[in-house]
Amino acid sequence: MTRTFDFAVGRTNPETFPVDKMQLAAHVAIERESEALTNYPGRLGHPGLRAIMAARESEREGVSVDPDAIALMNGSMQAVTLIAEALTTPGDTVICEEFTYSGTIGAYRSLGIEMIGLPLDNDGMRVDLLKSTLDRLGSTRKPKFIYALTTYQNPSGTVMSKARREQLISIAEDHDIPIVEDNCYGDVHFDGVKPTALYALSDYAKIIYLCSLSKILAPGLRLGYLLARPPLLDQILARRHDAGGNYLAAAIVAELYREGVWGLTDQFNESLCVKKNLVVDGLADELDDICAWSNPAGGLFVWLRYPEDVDQKKLAKLAAARNVHFAPGANFHINNEDRPYLRLAFGHVPDEDIRDGIPILAQCIREARTSNALREFDNLYD
């Protein structure tokens, strides 16, 4: 049987999915909520899960969160799209990271939004360039909002520093621009102190916060949520025409998390951290002389920079022939530009496949080079 090494798709570890606990939760939830299941959930969604997610946010961020400020979504991507539909019209401008989530890029393109990208460095979005960018755009192209993956950014895994978070809020508030903070990877946490969400750092009323259960629990549940204040919350939900999200999935997860979210979350993260370390250690063994890569404190991805002399088409062909799959950097660039980067997803990849697949990928990178020049960079962003 031919082995496939799939580092392309970002999803969590299927080996730790809590089958028995989920089955029990489903049995209890269906029996208890059979009547509610025969009705429409409404625009906010299951009240029990909203209360649990509000508690989750309050415990992590140290601020009080009102469950009625939370609207459950069919995954956080529904929130990404609804916000863009509510706040923009075709031709409008949005500021985001130069490299960002490919799903967001696709949604914004389909809505005719012009994306203005700020570069990344080791502290995330280059917020120090935001004010000059706004000045350059002027009043006629003033962004309708700023979209940022502040914590364990996709694809880079970077964490925006606290100083930059505060600077981002200050500049946005001074210019009366909403901020959309996508924290869908925030609970996939391995090391150090959990970064503080923007809404917990400021009373600025135009911060819109997104989170997800896809990355830490299961994407097939299609459960995410947005947190916002009126009137923005009402403006966004006015674009919702689906009569609410999946009430059954929400009821089951509410029962699963009835005693709290952190016990299961910590269990999931233990195995994910092992996988991340296997990727990072494998790269160190195989590519330390020619590449640089991230060592993220959370999230589901390692971001790798390879030499400029790598023929990207040849690399893709070599890797495909050896059943090694990865996501090329162009997928995450707002203008689809070919840059010497690739993203490695590790959450769902068996440990053995990581151990065996990284050396094969490394050999493909070496064979795709057009020279033997020494590495001309020391990190991901110089």
N, C-alpha and C positions, 0 to 999 in steps of 0.2 A: 504493500500500500504506500502510495506517494505521500510524503509528509508536506504539510503546508505550514509556513511560518507567517502568521497574520499579525503584523504590527500596525495595520492600517486603521482599523476601526476602534474608536474609543468607547469601551463599555466596561462594566465592572466584572468582578470575578464570579462566574457561574458556580464554582465549586463551593462558595460560601453562602449561596442563596438559602435562606432558612425554610426549607420545604415543609418540615413538620410544623413549625410555628405558623407558617402561612396557612397551611391546611386547617389548623385549629382556629386561627383567626377568622378564616372564611366561614367555617361552620357557625361560629358564634355570631359573626356579623350578619349573616344571611338570616338566621333565626331571629335576631333582635330587631333587624331593620327591614323586615320583609315589606311592611306597609310603606315605608319611605322609598323603597326601591320601585314602587309603582307610580311614583310622582317624579316631576322634573326637579333637578337639584337647585335651580336658580343660579344667578350670576356669580355668587360668592362660593357656593359649593358646600360640601359636607361640614356642618358646624363642629363636629367632634375633631376631625382632622385639622381644621383651621385652628382650633384651640391648642392642639398638640404642637402644631408648627409655630404658633405664637409663643408657646412656652419654650420651644427649641431655640427660637431667636432670642428670647429674653434671657435664657440661661447662658447662651454663647456670647451675647453682646453686652449683657449687664444693663439693659434698659427695658422698660415696660413696652410690650407690643400688644396692641388691641387686635383680637381675632377678627373683628369686623373691618380692619384695614387690610386684611388678607383675602385675596381671591384665588381659589384653586384653578389651575390651568391643566390642559392636556399636554403636559410637559412644559418646561420653561420656554421652549421655542414658540408656543402659542402666545406667550406673553411678549416675546420679542416682536412678533409680527403685529399683534394688537396695538402695542405702543407706537410702532412706526406708522400704522394705519391711522391712529388717532391724532398723531402730532405732525404728520407730514402730508404733503401732496407731491406728485411727481415733479422732479426738478429741484426739490429742497435739498439742503445740505445737512449732513450729520458728521460729527467728529468721532473718530474711533482710533484704536491702535492700527498701525500700518499692517501688522499681521494680527488676524483675529479669527474667530470661529467661522468656519466655512458655511455653516447653516445661516448664520446672521448675514454674511455677505450675500448669499443667495436670496434671502428674503428682501434685503434692502435693494438689491438689483432689480428684483421683480416689481418693486414698488416705485422704481424710477428715482431712487435716492442717490445723490452724489455723496460719496464717502471721501472724507478728507482724513488721511492717516497720519498719526503722530508716531515717530519711531519708538522702539523699545530699547531699554537697556536692562541691566541687572535689577533695577528697582521698578520695572514695569514701564508703563506709558511715560514718555518724556513730557511730563506736565510743565516743565520749564519752558517748553516751546508753545504752550497753549495760547498765552496772551498774544504773542507775536502773530500766531496763526489767525486768531480772531481779528486782530488789527488788519491783517492782509485781506481777509475775507470781506471786512466792512459790513455795513448795515444791510446791504442788498443781498448778501449771501450769509447772513448770520445763521449759524447752525440751529436747527430746531431742537436738538439735544446732543449730549455727549454720551456715547456708549463705551463702557469700560468693563473689562474682565479684570477686576482688581486683585483677585486672589487665585493663585495657581492658574494663571492665564493660559488659555488655549490659543495657540499651540505651545507657547514658550515655557509655561510653568512658573513664570515670574510672579512675585508678590509686590504690589505697589507699596512703597514705604509709607509710614504714617505721615511723614512730612509732606509727601506728594499728595496723599489723600486730602490732607487739610488744605493744601494749595489748590487742588482741583475744586474743592467745594467753594473756596473763597473766590476764585476767578469766575466760576459758574454763577455764583450768587450775585457777584458784582455786575455780570452781564445778563442776569435774568434768564439763564439757560438751564433747562432741566438736565439732570444726570440720570442715566440708566445704568445702574450697577448690577452686572450679571455675576452672581456668586454661586453658580450652579455646581462648582467644584469645592466649595468652602468646607464641607464636612469630610472630604477625602483628605485627611490631615495626618501627617506622619511625625513631624518634628517641630519643636519650639512652641512659642505662644501663637495661638490663633489670631490672625489679623482682625482688626476691628472694622466692621462694615461702615460705610459712609454714613448711613442714617443714624448710627450710634455715636458718630463724632460731631453731629451738627443738628440744629433744628431747622435747617433749610428745607422749606416745604416742597421743593421741587426735586427731591431725590426719589427715584423710583427703583425699587429693589426687587431682584429676581432670584429665586432659588429653585432647587430641583431635588427630587428623589431618584431620578434616573441614574445619577452617577454613583450614589452610595448604596442604593438598594436594587433597583431593576428598571431599565428603560422601558420594558414592555408594559409596565403599569401605567405609563403616560401620566405621571403626576408631578406637577411643579406648582409654583405659586408666585404671585407678585404682591408686593407690599407698597402701598402708596396712600397719600392723604387726599381728601377731597380738596379742590374739585378735580384734580388730575385722575384720581381713581375712577370717578364717575365718567370722565371724558374717555378714558381707556375702555371701560366696560361697556360704554355705549356702542363700541364696535363689535361687541360679542353677540353673536346670533345663534349660538348652539344650545341655548337653554341650560347651560351648565356642563360641567365635566362628568367624568365617569364616577357615578356615586358608589357603585359596587366596589371598585378598586379603592376608592377613598375610605369606605367603611371598613374594608379588610385591613388596610394599613393603619387606620386609627386604632383598631383592636390590637394589631401587632405591636403598636407603640404605646399601648395603654399604660404601661409601667415606665415609659420614658424611651428616648431614642438612643441614648449614649452607649448603653451596653452593647447592642447590636452593632452600632457604628464603630466602636472600638474593635470589635471582632473582625469586621470587614477590613478595617484599615491595617490590621496586623498582616494579613496575607498580601494586601496590595503593596505595603512597604517592602516586603520580601521581594516581590516581583520588580519593583522599581530598582532595588539594590542589585538584583541580578543583571538588569539592563546596564546600569551605570558601571558596575564592576566588569562586565563583559566588554564594554566599550573601552574601558581603561586598559584591559589586557590586549585588545586588538588594534586600537586606533589612536593611542595616546600621542603618537608622533605626527599625525596629520590632521586630526579633527578636534573639535571642542564640542561640549554638550552640557546640558543643564543637569543639575542634581536636585530636583524639586523637593520642597518640604511637604508637598501634597499634590493632589490632582492625579491624572491618569496618563501623563505624557512626558517623554523625554524629547527635548528639542536639540537636534544635532546640526552642527555646521561643518561642511566639508570643503576641501580646497576648491578654488575657482577653476582649476584645471580639470575638474571632473566633468566628463561629457554626460549630461543629465539623461539624454535619450539612451545612451549606451548603458548607463547605470540601471535605468528602468528595464531595459531589455535583459540584461544579465540577471537582475534580481527576479524578474518574472520567470525566466527559464529555470531558476532554482527554487521556485515556489516561495520566494520571500516577498512579502508585501509590506509597503510602508506608504505614508502620505507625503507627497512632495510639497516643498515649501510654497510653491505657486498656489496650491489649493487654499492657502490661508492669507495670501496677499490680496489686499482689497482691489488691486488692479491686475491680479493674476500674473504678476511678473515672476519670471524664473529667477530665483535666488538660490544660492548654494546652501540650502537647508532642507532637512526632512524631519518629519515627526514620527516618533515611535510610540505607539500605544501599547501598554503592557497589562492592563487590568484583567483582561479575559484570557491572556496567553498562558498556557500551562508552563510551569517552571522549567520543565525539561526542554520545551520548545524555545524558551528564552536562551537557555544555556547553549543549545545547538544552533539556534538561528542567528544570533548576533555575530559569531565568527563567519558565517556564510555571507551575511550582509557586508561585513568588513572587507571580505575578499572581493566582493562585487565593487565596492567603492574603490579599492586599490586598482582593480583591473580597468575601471572606467576612467582613470586618470590619463591625461595626455602628456604628462611630464613627470619627472621625479623631483621637482622643486621642493625646497624646504617649506614648511608651514610658515605663512606670513602673518598669522594672527595668534593671539594667546587666549582669546575668549570668544564668546558668542557675538559680541556687539562692537568690537573696536573698529 
